[in-house]
Amino acid sequence: MSTENLIALKDDMVAFIEGHGIKRLPGYVTEDIASVLWEDNGNPDGWKDFVEMAKHVGAPFVTFSEMTLDGEELNEMIADAESLNFPDDESAELAEAKSLASYAGKLGFIQLGFVHQGVAFLHETTTEWYERFQNLLEDLEHLQEIMLDDEDEHHGCGGNCNCGENE
């Protein structure tokens, strides 16, 4: 979806779900649950078909989760990018993190879900910027892991690597 804020879509979803007499359960279905992701095939109103399917199979509720870009979380990400890339203050990760500042406070992700015969069926709507945000989070976590692994290898030498550090 090309929009920058999904708030109007959220309002439409809430009204449509309630209009079908289905309750909303605030909750996010994680990746460790057996699930099937709904494919819209480019249909921007595919979420309506998803809600109608939930009603058709007799789902008593639809899970509803939303993610808004938190300004504090973004500031922490920028600080992490700065510290991970020091002294390179022009790193790609830092530039990307700073470019997301205009989206702080905006709704970027909505997940709908229902369970049928032990399987969670999911519909996800996201903005391009929220996908970039999630990818950047993963990249920064990966960089932190690499740095920690390098530090563990270096300092795990017991002082036998001529590094001048003794544990």
C-alpha positions in Angstrom: 0.0 0.0 0.0 1.4 3.4 -1.0 -0.2 5.5 1.7 1.8 7.0 4.5 -0.7 6.5 7.3 -3.2 3.7 7.6 -5.4 5.5 10.2 -8.3 6.0 7.7 -8.1 2.3 6.6 -8.1 1.3 10.3 -11.3 3.2 10.9 -12.9 1.5 7.8 -11.8 -1.9 9.0 -13.2 -1.4 12.5 -16.6 -0.3 11.1 -16.7 -3.1 8.6 -15.8 -5.8 11.1 -18.3 -4.5 13.6 -20.9 -4.2 10.8 -20.6 -7.9 10.3 -21.3 -8.6 13.9 -17.8 -9.9 14.6 -15.9 -8.9 17.8 -12.4 -7.6 17.6 -9.8 -9.2 19.9 -6.7 -7.0 20.4 -3.8 -9.3 19.7 -0.9 -9.9 17.4 -0.4 -13.4 15.9 3.4 -14.2 16.0 5.4 -16.1 13.4 5.6 -19.2 15.7 1.9 -19.9 15.3 0.8 -22.1 12.4 -0.6 -19.6 10.0 -1.7 -18.8 6.4 -1.2 -15.4 5.0 -4.0 -14.0 2.9 -3.0 -13.0 -0.6 -4.8 -9.9 -2.0 -3.3 -10.2 -5.5 -3.2 -6.4 -5.6 -6.8 -5.8 -4.5 -6.7 -2.9 -2.0 -10.1 -4.1 -0.6 -9.0 -7.7 -0.1 -9.2 -7.2 3.6 -13.0 -7.0 3.2 -13.0 -10.5 1.6 -10.8 -11.7 4.5 -13.4 -10.4 7.1 -16.2 -12.0 5.1 -14.3 -15.3 5.1 -14.0 -15.1 8.9 -17.7 -14.6 9.1 -18.4 -17.4 6.7 -16.4 -20.0 8.7 -18.1 -18.8 11.9 -15.1 -17.1 13.6 -16.3 -15.6 16.8 -13.7 -12.8 16.6 -11.0 -11.3 14.5 -7.6 -10.5 16.0 -6.7 -6.9 15.4 -3.2 -5.5 15.8 -1.7 -2.2 14.8 1.7 -0.7 14.9 2.5 3.0 15.0 6.0 4.3 14.6 7.0 5.5 18.1 9.2 8.6 18.1 11.2 7.4 21.1 11.8 4.0 19.5 13.0 5.8 16.4 15.3 8.0 18.4 16.8 4.9 20.0 17.3 3.4 16.6 19.1 6.5 15.4 21.3 6.4 18.5 22.0 2.7 17.9 22.9 3.4 14.3 25.2 6.2 15.3 27.0 4.1 17.9 27.3 1.0 15.7 28.7 3.0 12.8 31.0 5.4 14.8 32.9 7.3 13.5 31.1 7.0 10.1 28.3 9.6 10.6 27.2 9.1 7.0 26.4 5.3 7.2 23.5 3.9 5.2 21.8 2.7 8.4 22.0 6.1 10.0 20.7 7.9 6.9 17.8 5.5 6.6 16.9 5.8 10.3 16.9 9.6 10.1 14.8 9.5 6.9 12.0 7.8 8.8 11.6 10.7 11.3 8.7 12.2 9.2 6.6 9.1 9.9 6.8 9.2 13.7 3.3 8.9 15.1 1.9 7.4 11.9 0.1 4.1 11.7 2.2 1.8 9.4 1.0 -1.8 9.9 -2.3 -3.6 10.6 -2.7 -7.3 11.1 -6.1 -9.0 11.1 -6.5 -12.7 12.0 -8.9 -15.4 12.8 -8.5 -19.1 13.7 -10.2 -21.9 11.9 -9.5 -25.6 12.6 -6.3 -24.8 14.5 -4.7 -22.6 11.9 -4.5 -18.8 12.1 -5.4 -17.0 9.0 -3.8 -13.6 8.7 -4.2 -10.5 6.6 -1.5 -7.8 6.9 -1.5 -4.3 5.5 1.7 -2.3 5.7 3.2 0.9 4.3 6.5 1.0 2.4 8.1 3.1 5.1 7.1 0.6 7.9 8.7 -2.2 5.9 11.8 -0.1 5.6 11.7 0.4 9.4 11.3 -3.3 10.1 14.2 -4.1 7.7 16.4 -1.5 9.4 15.6 -2.9 12.8 16.7 -6.4 11.6 19.9 -4.9 10.0 20.9 -3.1 13.2 20.2 -6.2 15.3 22.4 -8.2 12.9 25.2 -5.6 13.2 25.0 -5.7 17.0 25.3 -9.5 16.9 28.3 -9.3 14.6 30.0 -6.7 16.9 29.2 -8.8 20.0 30.5 -12.0 18.3 33.7 -10.2 17.3 34.2 -8.8 20.8 33.6 -12.3 22.3 36.2 -13.9 19.9 38.7 -11.1 20.6 38.3 -11.0 24.4 37.9 -14.8 24.6 41.5 -15.3 23.9 42.5 -15.4 27.5 45.3 -12.9 26.8 47.0 -15.2 24.3 46.4 -13.1 21.2 48.8 -10.3 21.9 45.9 -7.9 22.1 47.1 -6.5 25.4 43.8 -7.4 27.1 43.7 -10.0 29.9 40.5 -11.5 31.2 
